[in-house]
């Protein structure tokens, strides 16, 4: 009698499937992936974020709708949910998400009850940092990574050996620091050094419109751009001095400005870090999908033991 081989394809369990969900100010984005090192994307959908949902229940209902749609694609083993603002990962709570009107909302518990699947939970910027450290710009690096998405607001996240610095949800909120000297005194960092702040200061529709005006040598846009580079460089300098990352990853919409941003930003870092180790300064790889990728990674962490990627690919029973 012949005994089947343990690693026979007929006996190998399929890889778990997880759903990464990123709740933003305007859009809820979801991506179904196969768990494991490749993270193969299987399905993706985006829906509007509910407005005026201060208790989070309509947002959770929208996420459950995405969970149900993902289940139509086949098995679903876990969900990762990430949201903006001050987020207590361990408690599963949105402590303060100003743009969505949330304060102390127990989102993880609400979603687990409504969906009946395990839920990994975290903050969107930290999830994006985890994605960039694992499969993005910092993949393969043995040192720490700092991720700074320059988007509607400005925040940062630090990852070391696969773990994010959380500190009750307060770590990385660089955008809320108030500038106290010079012509920009009284403004917050993100009023100057975010894409949203740049557009507001120039009175443009969006930051990309400002970029085009900078390329055309418009004086007002150029002044605001220089302010952005200087304040962002100061933030990256202090992150480097305190945490000593090997890699600085800049993401968000303004990373698309390319050399217009990265060349002067690199020069400013060289000047400020003349006597310190200068990290590699690189653009993000995952674009606006970084938080979804990170959310899927958080979902993998809550997979039942029998459904982890290692177990699923180890072969049949003895």
matplotlib code that plots the C-alpha trace (Angstrom):
import matplotlib.pyplot as plt

x = [0.0, 1.4, 1.3, 0.8, 3.8, 3.3, 3.9, 1.7, -0.3, -3.4, -2.7, -1.5, -3.9, -4.8, -3.3, -5.4, -7.2, -7.3, -9.0, -7.1, -9.4, -8.3, -10.9, -10.0, -11.7, -13.5, -13.1, -13.0, -10.6, -10.5, -8.1, -8.4, -5.1, -3.6, -1.7, 2.0, 5.2, 3.9, 0.6, -1.1, -4.0, -7.2, -9.9, -10.2, -13.1, -13.6, -16.8, -17.5, -16.8, -20.1, -20.5, -21.5, -21.0, -19.8, -20.4, -18.7, -21.6, -22.4, -18.7, -18.6, -21.7, -19.9, -16.9, -19.2, -20.6, -17.0, -16.4, -19.6, -18.5, -15.1, -16.7, -18.4, -14.9, -14.3, -13.1, -12.2, -10.1, -9.4, -9.8, -7.4, -8.9, -6.9, -8.2, -6.7, -6.0, -5.0, -5.5, -4.9, -4.0, -4.1, -7.5, -8.9, -10.2, -10.2, -9.2, -9.5, -10.1, -11.0, -11.8, -14.4, -15.7, -14.7, -13.7, -13.1, -15.0, -14.4, -14.1, -12.4, -15.1, -17.9, -16.5, -15.8, -19.3, -20.8, -18.6, -17.8, -14.2, -11.0, -10.0, -6.5, -6.6, -4.3, -3.7, -3.4, 0.1, 1.6, 0.0, 1.6, 5.0, 4.6, 3.8, 6.8, 9.1, 7.9, 7.3, 8.0, 10.9, 12.5, 12.1, 15.3, 16.8, 18.0, 17.6, 14.7, 12.4, 10.6, 7.6, 6.3, 3.3, 2.9, -0.8, -3.9, -2.2, 1.2, 2.2, 5.0, 5.5, 8.6, 9.1, 11.9, 12.1, 8.6, 7.0, 5.6, 6.1, 2.6, 2.8, -1.0, -1.6, 0.3, 3.6, 4.3, 1.9, 4.5, 1.9, 0.4, 3.6, 3.3, 6.1, 7.2, 9.7, 10.2, 7.5, 5.7, 5.3, 1.8, 1.2, 1.3, 3.8, 1.1, -0.2, 3.1, 4.6, 1.5, -0.1, -3.3, -1.5, 0.5, -2.7, -4.4, -1.5, -1.3, -5.1, -4.8, -7.3, -4.8, -1.1, -0.4, -1.6, 1.0, 3.7, 2.9, 3.1, 6.5, 7.8, 6.6, 8.6, 5.5, 6.9, 4.1, 4.0, 7.8, 8.0, 5.4, 7.3, 10.6, 8.8, 7.4, 10.9, 12.5, 9.9, 9.7, 13.5, 13.5, 11.0, 13.0, 16.2, 14.8, 13.3, 16.8, 18.5, 16.1, 15.4, 18.3, 16.4, 18.3, 15.6, 13.4, 10.4, 8.4, 4.9, 1.6, 0.6, 3.5, 6.0, 4.8, 6.7, 9.8, 13.1, 11.4, 10.8, 13.5, 16.5, 16.2, 14.9, 18.1, 20.3, 18.5, 19.1, 22.8, 23.2, 21.3, 22.9, 26.4, 27.7, 25.3, 24.5, 22.2, 19.5, 18.6, 15.8, 13.4, 9.9, 7.2, 6.5, 2.9, 1.4, -2.1, -2.5, 0.1, -2.4, -4.4, -1.3, -0.4, -4.0, -3.7, -0.5, -2.3, -5.0, -2.4, -1.3, -4.8, -5.3, -6.2, -3.1, -4.4, -4.8, -1.4, 0.5, 3.1, 0.5, -1.4, 1.6, 3.2, 1.4, -1.1, -1.4, 1.1]
y = [0.0, 3.4, 6.3, 9.7, 12.1, 14.8, 17.6, 16.2, 19.0, 16.9, 16.9, 20.5, 22.9, 26.1, 29.4, 31.4, 34.4, 37.7, 41.1, 44.3, 47.3, 50.9, 53.5, 56.9, 60.3, 59.8, 56.2, 52.7, 50.5, 46.8, 44.2, 40.4, 38.6, 35.2, 35.3, 34.6, 36.2, 36.9, 38.4, 37.7, 40.1, 38.4, 41.1, 44.8, 47.2, 50.8, 52.4, 55.9, 56.4, 57.2, 60.8, 62.0, 58.5, 59.5, 56.1, 54.2, 51.8, 52.8, 52.6, 49.1, 48.2, 49.4, 47.2, 44.2, 44.8, 44.5, 41.4, 39.8, 40.7, 39.2, 36.0, 35.7, 35.2, 32.2, 31.5, 34.4, 33.7, 37.1, 40.8, 43.6, 47.1, 50.3, 53.8, 57.3, 59.5, 58.5, 54.7, 52.3, 49.1, 46.9, 48.1, 48.1, 51.7, 54.8, 57.2, 60.4, 60.4, 64.0, 63.9, 61.1, 62.5, 59.4, 59.5, 56.3, 54.1, 50.3, 49.5, 46.1, 44.8, 46.2, 44.6, 41.2, 41.0, 42.0, 39.9, 36.8, 36.8, 37.5, 41.2, 42.6, 46.4, 49.4, 52.9, 53.6, 55.2, 52.5, 49.9, 51.7, 51.6, 47.9, 47.3, 49.3, 47.6, 44.1, 44.2, 47.7, 50.2, 48.8, 45.1, 43.2, 45.9, 44.9, 48.3, 50.5, 52.2, 55.5, 56.1, 59.7, 60.0, 63.6, 63.6, 65.5, 65.7, 64.7, 61.9, 59.4, 55.8, 53.8, 50.1, 48.0, 44.2, 44.0, 45.9, 49.5, 52.0, 52.7, 54.3, 54.1, 55.5, 58.8, 57.9, 59.7, 62.6, 65.1, 67.1, 68.4, 70.1, 73.9, 75.9, 78.6, 80.8, 82.6, 83.7, 80.4, 80.7, 79.6, 77.2, 73.4, 71.3, 69.9, 73.3, 73.8, 70.4, 68.4, 68.2, 69.6, 72.5, 73.4, 73.7, 75.8, 78.2, 78.8, 78.8, 76.0, 73.1, 70.5, 70.0, 68.7, 72.0, 73.7, 71.4, 72.5, 76.1, 75.5, 73.9, 77.1, 79.2, 80.8, 82.9, 82.3, 78.5, 78.4, 80.1, 77.7, 74.7, 75.8, 76.2, 72.6, 71.2, 73.0, 72.0, 68.4, 68.2, 69.4, 66.6, 63.9, 65.2, 64.8, 61.4, 60.3, 61.8, 60.1, 56.7, 56.3, 54.5, 53.0, 54.0, 57.1, 56.4, 59.3, 58.5, 60.2, 62.2, 64.5, 61.6, 61.7, 65.0, 63.0, 64.9, 68.2, 67.0, 64.4, 66.4, 69.4, 67.3, 65.1, 68.2, 69.6, 66.4, 66.3, 69.8, 69.0, 65.6, 66.5, 64.9, 61.9, 58.8, 59.8, 57.3, 56.3, 58.6, 56.7, 57.0, 54.6, 51.6, 50.7, 54.1, 54.7, 51.0, 50.9, 50.9, 48.1, 46.0, 46.7, 45.9, 42.5, 41.9, 42.7, 40.2, 37.5, 38.0, 37.0, 34.0, 30.9, 28.7, 26.0, 28.7, 30.4, 30.5, 28.2, 25.6, 26.0, 25.2, 22.6, 19.7, 17.0, 15.2, 12.5]
z = [0.0, -1.0, 1.5, -0.1, 0.3, 3.0, 0.5, -2.2, -3.9, -3.3, 0.5, 0.8, 2.6, 0.8, 2.0, 4.4, 2.9, 4.8, 4.1, 4.6, 5.2, 5.4, 6.6, 5.3, 5.5, 2.2, 1.2, 2.7, 0.8, 1.0, -0.5, -0.2, -0.3, 0.3, 3.5, 3.4, 2.1, -1.4, -0.3, -3.6, -4.2, -5.2, -5.1, -4.2, -3.7, -2.5, -1.0, 0.4, 4.1, 5.9, 7.0, 10.5, 12.0, 15.4, 17.0, 14.2, 13.6, 10.1, 9.2, 10.7, 8.7, 5.5, 6.4, 7.1, 3.6, 2.2, 4.3, 2.9, -0.6, 0.0, 1.3, -2.1, -3.5, -1.3, 2.2, 4.5, 7.6, 9.2, 8.7, 9.4, 10.1, 10.2, 10.9, 11.1, 14.2, 17.7, 17.8, 20.7, 18.9, 22.0, 23.2, 19.7, 20.1, 18.0, 20.7, 18.7, 14.9, 14.3, 10.6, 11.3, 14.6, 16.6, 20.2, 22.2, 19.7, 20.3, 16.5, 16.8, 19.2, 17.0, 13.9, 15.5, 16.8, 13.5, 11.2, 13.3, 12.1, 13.9, 13.5, 13.6, 14.4, 14.1, 12.9, 9.2, 9.2, 11.3, 9.0, 6.0, 7.8, 8.5, 4.8, 3.6, 6.1, 5.1, 1.4, 0.3, 0.3, 3.4, 2.6, 3.3, 5.5, 8.9, 10.6, 11.7, 9.2, 9.6, 7.4, 6.8, 4.4, 3.2, 2.6, 3.8, 7.1, 8.4, 10.7, 11.0, 12.2, 13.2, 12.7, 14.2, 13.7, 12.5, 15.4, 15.4, 18.2, 19.5, 23.0, 23.5, 20.1, 20.5, 18.8, 15.5, 15.7, 14.3, 12.4, 15.6, 16.9, 17.0, 15.4, 17.9, 16.0, 12.7, 10.2, 10.6, 14.4, 15.6, 12.7, 13.3, 11.4, 9.1, 8.3, 6.4, 5.6, 4.5, 1.0, 2.4, 4.3, 1.1, -1.0, 1.7, 2.1, -1.7, -2.2, -4.8, -5.4, -4.4, -3.8, -7.3, -8.7, -6.4, -7.7, -11.3, -10.2, -8.6, -11.8, -13.6, -11.1, -9.5, -6.6, -4.1, -4.7, -4.6, -1.2, 0.2, -1.3, 0.3, 3.7, 3.3, 2.5, 5.4, 8.0, 6.7, 6.8, 10.4, 11.3, 9.6, 11.2, 14.7, 13.9, 12.8, 15.8, 18.3, 16.6, 14.2, 11.4, 8.5, 6.1, 5.8, 3.6, 2.3, 1.0, 0.4, -2.6, -2.6, -3.0, -6.6, -7.1, -7.4, -7.7, -7.0, -3.5, -2.9, -4.2, -1.9, 1.0, 0.7, 0.6, 3.7, 5.5, 4.6, 6.0, 9.2, 9.8, 8.9, 12.0, 12.2, 10.2, 7.3, 6.6, 3.0, 1.8, -0.5, -1.9, -0.7, -2.9, -2.0, -2.8, -1.5, -0.9, 1.8, 4.7, 3.1, 2.7, 6.4, 7.5, 5.8, 7.7, 10.9, 9.9, 9.5, 13.1, 14.4, 12.2, 14.3, 14.8, 12.4, 9.7, 9.8, 6.5, 7.8, 8.8, 5.6, 3.5, 5.7, 4.0, 5.0, 8.3, 9.3]

ax = plt.figure().add_subplot(projection="3d")
ax.plot(x, y, z, "-o")
ax.set_aspect("equal")
plt.show()
